[in-house]
Amino acid sequence: MVSSVPRTGLVDEAVSHSERRLVLIEAPSGSGKSTLLRQIAARLSDGGQRVRLINLTHDADAVALGQALLAALAPGGRDGNRPGAETLDQLILQMEQAASALQAPVCILMDDFQRVISPDALTLVTRLLYLDPAPPLRLMIASRVAAGLAVTALRLQGQVLELGAHELRLNDTEAIQMLRASGISVPQELWLRFVRRVGGWAVALRLALILLRDQRIALDELPDFSGRQREMAAYLSQLVVEGVPSADRGLLFKAAAFDQLRPDVMAAAIGGPETGRLLRLLAALALPLEGGDNVATPRLHGLVGEFLEAEARGAGVDLGAIRRRAADYLAAQGEWRKAISVALRSGDMANAAGMAERGGGWRLIYRGEDGAAQQFSELARLAPTELAATPRTILGLAISAAKRGEIDLALNRIEQAREVIAPDRVDLQAELRLIAALLDLYCDRRAAADLVAQLEADITPMTGVDPVRLALTRNLLCFFSLQSSQFDAAIRFGRLAIRDFRAAGSDFGAAHLPIHVGQAEFLSGQFESAKETLAEHAERCRRELGSDADLTLMTRVIQYEIEIEAGRTGGSAEDVEFLEHAFDRLGHRDSWYDPLASALISRTRLALLAGNDPDHVLQHARAIAVRRHYSRLADLVELLRIEALLRLGQSADAARLLASAQPALESGPTPGGDPVSMRGPLRTTLQARLALAEGRHDEALRILADSTLRARGNVPRLTRLAALRLRILLAAGQADTAWAELVDLAVRQRLDDLCLPFAEEGTALHDHITGRFAMLAPASLLRQRLQPVFELVRRHRHGESAPGEVLLTPSEALIIARLEHGLSNKEIARALGISGNTVKFHLANIYRKLDAGNRTTALARARDLGLLAPPYRGGARPG
């Protein structure tokens, strides 16, 4: 056996410079990269440092790499309770969170990094390298080619140690150590001549020693070898093969069929006796291996494997047939990812599709199998005729395309599946309905009521329904129930789906469901349960995914909506900044309609409460709706625009827009139960507001009754409609009726979580509530029930400006004070810790309130009005 040579100098250099974030080893195959990594790992481990070695497979993708990195960062392996990542950004944030939480130094070593070629996978590693502040984490990467990482900035900071083929070549001292360790008698001068001839190339030296040991080459022939390194390896490998008895050569060639020299797989593919003979032959030849001397399942060195595969083809050895048998064995063991991987390598794509079909097809994506996404991408190359016998795999291709955002391709795959699934295949028809309904969600389309009923019927006989299908079906039933205001059903299906996903080993599939459940609890009036559900989920997402992860932002957006509805969040600069950031980020990421609608409505309500025109907010939302092809979001923007005009007293403009609006602008469950938006104003509500503005009070009340019918079960919406009805009654001179209805409402339900609608309806209702409240007995139950509403209304009433008076919000006051000091938009944003867009938003409102077209005019008018004199801070005139 030819042993590895200790690379003491290189190991010292890599280990001693602990401040360097990255050790990058880039050199051709056979240069000793794997050996060096193992020696570095051993030195660090001996020194008590935590070390993780990742050997990358030939089909490494972003998901597989991200999961390996997460496992390496976790103290004892990946936490099984961690919610899985559904998007690349979530995976990145999980890693950043885990890395930032490190207390003790960790070193992650990655071998064969040339297998990582996808931009997403490279992004994962790059983000780890540039974390700020830098965690106690070092990466050591070995690659046959340039690694493709953006490390220029790290180079300039001196935080990269780079080792190439020149640095890895064995020097004379190391080469002599290798010779002595082999026990072969070679004159030192002759040996060193050969070492210099091959440039100290480790694999060439090892192969030459094997040939000398077996007397396949004479000493005087040794210095005459010449040519490039790859040619040298092939020549030396050929000499090794020629030294193998002819009866054993065919057996040696079969070794090239295996990704890893795993005895059970080899035995299944070529037979037990031949496996034993082959492993003994490889040990006797001492051919270079990759994966480490102590790894149970190493693999042939890349160049040797390439040579043997070429020789096998020339000798007529059917490596494809061996790989197919190996894939069949792995499939029988339930190792589906590996089975499909080996089948793909065999070149038989149809067989690989068959493996995916037997493994569950589309289910593989939801089981979180490593590399499944990459494998379905490869299977997508198959022609429709070749996929005809694999309908579940076609459904998997549809989901895979949808997750990549290729919706048209996904829909084409669904049609392809319809063509090949026979009508009498009840099980496959049920799965087709399920995946088609899932694509309705991706397309933001309404699912037909009969389809939803059929989905529930498909899982009613629980026998024979596998956990993944059961979980995904209940997931969709939760979503569709929520959209049709069947809130109790949504909560029930959501909690069952969470349980089912976890039972199926797919925790990531359940990660978004608490958002649905929390919304259903909030909209049905179960406020405490909603707050508890969302708070627990937000904390888990923040801890496991990061504070800026998509799921974290979605959860926090719904939490903000609840706080705004209760009047507990009053539109501070921080509130506006968060909602703007969350809406913009989710509008560009993998979000669905409801969180976007929630954030948009909250932003609009806060702007209106501050007396501002929300046009900037609505324009921003419109741009995202157009870019994402979200028709419901575009419709909501138009409804909110009309409502804003009505609240700001611009009824003529509102009337024109409302008259031209399509009847489709309807956002609330119809009496028939069609699923539509749960948020935003109903079109009939806007018609009632317009009738109120035009003095048609009886008509306004009649129209409002229709809105109330459509809002069935949606407690926040019903409360907003009730507050509007009170305002109409007051305008119609029916103050006693208005008070009686408010008393009845307060007796029937708690209003402390639903205060804001009463503050939004203006001065008349404010005066009515405060006047009547003052007449209540101090200890009465009604006074206690109305206290939260009274307090919020009183704050808003006192914060209103008198006619002709200009009132700036606290945020606007901070902005204009900095304008006075000559700060630019960027400088103001930096000083206040907000975005440039938020500064522009506040400036637009300041200019409107001061009737100014530029900074100079705004400042002049602000001085005239005393808005710049201390101690003014917004919310009241200077005193």
DAHU-V718606 format. One record per residue. SS is DSSP state (hx for helix, st for strand, lp for the rest). Layout:
# DAHU-V718606
ss
SS
SS
This chain:
# DAHU-V718606
ss
lp
lp
lp
lp
lp
lp
lp
hx
hx
hx
hx
hx
hx
hx
hx
hx
lp
lp
lp
lp
lp
st
st
st
st
st
lp
lp
lp
lp
lp
lp
hx
hx
hx
hx
hx
hx
hx
hx
hx
hx
hx
hx
hx
hx
lp
lp
lp
st
st
st
st
st
st
lp
lp
lp
lp
lp
lp
hx
hx
hx
hx
hx
hx
hx
hx
hx
hx
hx
hx
lp
lp
lp
lp
lp
lp
lp
lp
lp
lp
lp
lp
lp
lp
hx
hx
hx
hx
hx
hx
hx
hx
hx
hx
hx
hx
hx
lp
lp
lp
lp
lp
st
st
st
st
st
st
lp
hx
hx
hx
lp
lp
lp
hx
hx
hx
hx
hx
hx
hx
hx
hx
hx
hx
lp
lp
lp
lp
lp
lp
lp
st
st
st
st
st
st
st
lp
lp
lp
lp
lp
lp
lp
lp
hx
hx
hx
hx
hx
lp
lp
lp
st
st
st
st
lp
hx
hx
hx
hx
lp
lp
lp
hx
hx
hx
hx
hx
hx
hx
hx
hx
hx
hx
lp
lp
lp
lp
lp
hx
hx
hx
hx
hx
hx
hx
hx
hx
hx
lp
lp
lp
lp
hx
hx
hx
hx
hx
hx
hx
hx
hx
hx
hx
hx
lp
lp
lp
lp
lp
hx
hx
hx
hx
lp
lp
lp
lp
lp
lp
hx
hx
hx
hx
hx
hx
hx
hx
hx
hx
hx
hx
hx
hx
lp
lp
lp
hx
hx
hx
hx
hx
hx
hx
hx
hx
hx
hx
hx
lp
lp
lp
lp
lp
hx
hx
hx
hx
hx
hx
hx
hx
lp
hx
hx
hx
hx
hx
hx
hx
hx
hx
hx
hx
hx
hx
hx
lp
lp
lp
st
st
lp
lp
lp
lp
lp
lp
lp
lp
st
st
lp
hx
hx
hx
hx
hx
hx
hx
hx
hx
hx
hx
hx
hx
hx
lp
lp
lp
hx
hx
hx
hx
hx
hx
hx
hx
hx
hx
hx
hx
hx
hx
lp
lp
lp
hx
hx
hx
hx
hx
hx
hx
hx
hx
hx
lp
lp
lp
hx
hx
hx
hx
hx
hx
hx
hx
hx
hx
lp
lp
lp
lp
hx
hx
hx
hx
lp
lp
lp
lp
lp
hx
hx
hx
hx
hx
hx
hx
hx
lp
lp
lp
lp
hx
hx
hx
hx
lp
lp
lp
hx
hx
hx
hx
hx
hx
hx
hx
hx
hx
hx
hx
hx
lp
lp
lp
hx
hx
hx
hx
hx
hx
hx
hx
hx
hx
hx
hx
hx
hx
lp
lp
lp
lp
lp
hx
hx
hx
hx
hx
hx
hx
hx
hx
hx
hx
hx
hx
hx
hx
hx
hx
lp
lp
lp
lp
lp
lp
hx
hx
hx
hx
hx
hx
hx
hx
hx
hx
lp
lp
lp
lp
lp
lp
lp
lp
hx
hx
hx
hx
hx
hx
hx
hx
hx
hx
hx
hx
hx
hx
hx
hx
hx
lp
lp
lp
hx
hx
hx
hx
hx
hx
hx
hx
hx
hx
hx
hx
hx
hx
hx
hx
hx
lp
lp
lp
hx
hx
hx
hx
lp
lp
hx
hx
hx
hx
hx
hx
hx
hx
hx
hx
hx
lp
lp
lp
hx
hx
hx
hx
hx
hx
hx
hx
hx
hx
hx
hx
hx
hx
hx
hx
hx
hx
lp
lp
lp
lp
lp
hx
hx
hx
hx
hx
hx
hx
hx
hx
hx
hx
hx
hx
hx
hx
hx
lp
lp
lp
lp
lp
lp
lp
hx
hx
hx
hx
hx
hx
hx
hx
hx
hx
hx
hx
hx
hx
hx
hx
lp
lp
lp
lp
hx
hx
hx
hx
hx
hx
hx
hx
hx
hx
hx
hx
hx
hx
hx
hx
hx
lp
lp
lp
lp
lp
hx
hx
hx
hx
hx
hx
hx
hx
hx
hx
hx
hx
hx
hx
lp
lp
hx
hx
hx
hx
hx
hx
hx
hx
hx
hx
hx
hx
hx
hx
hx
hx
hx
lp
lp
lp
hx
hx
hx
hx
hx
hx
hx
hx
hx
hx
lp
lp
lp
lp
lp
lp
lp
lp
lp
lp
lp
lp
lp
lp
lp
lp
lp
lp
lp
lp
lp
lp
hx
hx
hx
hx
hx
hx
hx
hx
hx
hx
hx
lp
lp
lp
hx
hx
hx
hx
hx
hx
hx
hx
hx
hx
hx
hx
hx
hx
lp
lp
lp
lp
hx
hx
hx
hx
hx
hx
hx
hx
hx
hx
hx
hx
hx
hx
hx
hx
hx
lp
lp
lp
hx
hx
hx
hx
hx
hx
hx
hx
hx
hx
hx
hx
hx
hx
lp
lp
lp
lp
lp
lp
lp
hx
hx
hx
hx
hx
lp
lp
hx
hx
hx
hx
hx
hx
hx
hx
hx
hx
hx
hx
lp
lp
lp
lp
lp
lp
hx
hx
hx
hx
hx
hx
hx
hx
hx
hx
hx
hx
hx
hx
hx
hx
hx
hx
hx
lp
lp
lp
lp
lp
lp
lp
lp
lp
lp
hx
hx
hx
hx
hx
hx
hx
hx
hx
hx
hx
lp
lp
lp
lp
hx
hx
hx
hx
hx
hx
hx
hx
lp
lp
lp
hx
hx
hx
hx
hx
hx
hx
hx
hx
hx
hx
hx
hx
hx
hx
lp
lp
lp
lp
hx
hx
hx
hx
hx
hx
hx
hx
hx
hx
lp
lp
lp
lp
lp
lp
lp
lp
lp
lp
lp
lp
lp
lp
lp
